[in-house]
Amino acid sequence: MSRYGMVVDVTRCNGCYNCFIACKDEYCGNDHLPYSISQPMTGQFWMKILEKERGRYPKIKVAYTAVPCMHCEDPTCVEASQDGAVYQRDDGVVLIDPAKAVGQRELVSACPYRVIYWNEASQVPQKCTLCAHLLDQGWKEPRCVEACPTGALVFGDTDDPESEISKVLASHETEALCPGYGLGEKVRYIGLPKRFVAGSVVLGDTDECAVDVGVTLEGGGATTTVLTDSFGDFEFEGLPADQHYEVRVSAAGYQGQEFAVRTNVDLYLGDIILVKTA
């Protein structure tokens, strides 16, 4: 028996919304009984796209994060349901029975990820099914994964070591969207946006970009050094929030500079002017 899972690589997502549109195309106006009834055109986001803007001008980053149902190993919605209205299949897919779940509006708030939606017209809670009706017909992946043009979504059997998803899980560090929930989420993420510290280094005597200048970030029990690029820019990405660091900039023949920073926000230190030593 397969055990399905999904990996969302945030670094590959460009916010095209193809996954969102494919989901709407598959479910809006279409009943797929006994898996699901029609998804309303508005108000429900079985594949939700979160847009997060970070930094400040001129160092701005935008990350797009796709958020379906997590199909948890320990789903709170199953526990909260009555009469088996929400159940977990042997392949790990969590489904809401559209007949048994009628009137159980409380299931919307039972999910900490808030990916269960209320269909007011039909009086039933609804969510992503991982296109279980298609998987049972022999499809290899849900519509959202099929429609992704950048490979940001990877789906497959996590029990098969030769599957693409197993290879991705083995070769990348992944995490749950909200690890603190501890629900055994089978949707895993690569490259979730964290904090960054960046800046630009300029040689004060020539007013030119400082190329291949060493910049060191120290803190959190680790020390990392990078070299500025051809534009004099440097960046430290993937830092934990609310940590204290020291940034040191040094170049032969120039006075070094040091900065104490805290990652309560993403930081762009601006132009750092190096003064030539006497």
N, C-alpha and C positions, 0 to 999 in steps of 0.2 A: 504493500500500500504506500502510495506517495504521501509525503508531508510537504504541503505547499508553503512557500514563503516568497517574500519580495524584498529586493534591495533598491533603495532610492538614492542615487548618486547626485547630491545637490550641486556638485561642481560641474555636472554635465547639463543641468537643466537651464534652458534659456527663456523660460516663461512663455512658450508658444501656445499653451493651453490645449494642445492636441489631445492629451489624455482626458481632460475635462470634457471636450466636445465629443470624443468617442464614447464616453460614458453616457452622455445625454442622448447620443444617437442610438445607443443600444437599448436604453431603458425608458426614455420618454415616449409615451404612447404605446408602449409594448408591455403586456403582461407575460411573465415567464414563470407560470405556475408549475410546481408548488414553491419555486424559489423566491419569487417576488412579483409584486404588481407594479404597474406603471409608475415611474418616477415623475413627479410634477416638473414642469419646465422651469419654474422659479422656486427659490427658497430652499432647495436641497443641493448639497455638494458632496456627492459620493466620492468624488476625487476633488478635494479642495486644494487650491494653490495659495500658499502663504508667500507674500512678497515682503522682504525685509531689506530696508535701505540702511546702510551703515557708513560711518565716517563723516567727513565734512569736506567741502570744496577746498582744493581740487581733487581730494582723494575720496571718491565715493564708490561704494560697492553695493550691488544689489544681488540678493540671493533669492531664488525661488524654490520653495519646498513643497513637494506634492504630499498630500495627507489623505490617504484612504482610511477605511477601517483597518485596525492593526491586527485583526484576527488573532487575538491574544491566546496564549496557552492557558491562562487562567482568567477568562473573560468575566468581568463584573456583570455584564448584561445577562449572561446565562443564569447567574445566581439570583439576579433581581427579577427574572421573568417568572410568570405563572403558567402552569400547565404545559411546560416544555415549549413555550412560545419562541425562545431563543435556544439554539442547540449548536453543539460543535460536532462536526463530522469527523470520521476517522482520519481524513486527510488534513485536518486542522482548520478547515474553512468554517467560520461561524456564520450561521444563517438565522434570520428572523422569519418564522412561519407566518405568512401574511393572513392566514385564517385564524390561527390561535392567538395572534398578538393584537387582535382588534380591541381597542379601548385601553391598552396598556401604555398610556402616555408617559408613565413614570420611567419607562426604559430610556427615554431621551436623556434624562439626567443621570442615569445609571452608568453612563460611559464617561470616564474622566477626560477622554479626548474630544468629547462633544461631536462625534461623527455619526450619531443616530439622529434622524430627523423625523418630525411628525407630519404625517399626511393628513391634513385637516379634513379633506373631502372624504377620504376612505377611513378615517379614524384608526390609522395603523402606523406604528413606527417603522422606519425604513433605513437601510444603509447599504454600503458596498457589499456585494456578494462574491467578489473576485471572479465574476462571470462564471459561477459554478455551473450554470446550465450549459455553457459552452464547453467547459472542461469535461463535463460528463458526456459530451458529444464527441470528444476526442481532440478538442482544441488544446494547444500547448501553452497558451497564455491568454490572459484577459484582454479585452479590447484596448484598455488604456496602455498596456505594455506594447501591444502590436502597433499602436499609433505613434509611439514616442520616436521622433526622428534622430535623437542624439544618443540613444542608449542609456538614458538616465534611469530607466526602469528595467530591472532584471527580475524575472519570475521563473520559478521552477521547483523541482523536487529537492528539498534540502537533505533528504536521506540518500540521494544518489550522488556519490562523490564525483561522478563524471558530468553532472549537470552544470550548466553555466553559472547558476546561482551558487552552487557549492564551491566552485572555483573562485568566484568573487569573494565569498565569505572567508575562504582560506587565505586569500592574498591581500585583503584589505581589513583595516580596523573599522568595525561598524558599531553602531550604538542605537539604542531606542530613541525615539523622538523625545520622550520624557522618561529617562531611566528611573526616576524616583517612584514611578507608579509600580514598578516591579511586577508587571502582568505577563511577562514572557512574550512580548510582542514579536510576531513573526514578520513584521515589516521593519526592516533595519535600514539605517541611514549611513551614508558616507558623506563627509564634508559638511556637516551641519555648521552654520555660521556661528563662530565664536568671536572673540575679541582680536583686534589687530593693533599693532603699533607701527607707524610708518613715518617717513620724513624724506627730505631732500637735502643733500649736502652740496654746498657751493664753496669754491675756492675764493676767498675774499680778495686776494691780490690780482686775480685775473678775471673774476666774475664769471667763471666757467663751471660747468658741472664737474663735480669731483667723482671721477671714475675709479672703481676698484679700491675704494676707501673702506677700511674695516669698521663695522658697527657691531657692538656687542650688547646683548640683552642678558642681564643677570637677575635671577630671582626665582622663587619657587623651587629652590634646590637644584637649579640647572643653569648652565651658561651656554648661550648660542651666539655664534658670530657669523655675519653675512658680509658680502661685499656689495657696495653700491653698483648699480648698473650704468649703462652709458648715458643715462640722464641724471645720474647722481642720486637716484632713488633707492630706498631700502624699505623692507617690510618684514615684520614678524607676524605671522598669521597663526590662527588656531590656539590662541591663548585663553586660559580660563578667566572668568570674570572676577572683578574685584580683588585682583592681586597686585602687590607692589613689586616694581621692577626698577632696575637702574640701566639706563641706556648710555653707552660710552662710544664716542666717535673719535677715531684717531687716524692720523695720516702723517707720514714722514715729512718733517720740515714745517709742520703746522701745529698750533696749539690744540690739544684735545679738548673735547667738551663732554660734559656729563649732565644727565637729566634724570630726576626721580619721577617716575610715572606710576599711575594706578589705572588698572583696566576696568574701572567702573563704566567707562564708555570706550568706543573705538577711538583711537588717538592718531591724529596726524600732527606731527610736530612742526610742520612748516619747513621753511628754508633754514638750514643750519649753516651759518657762515663760519668757515675756518680761517683763522688769522695766521699768517705766516710768522714763524718764530724769527727772532732777531738773529 
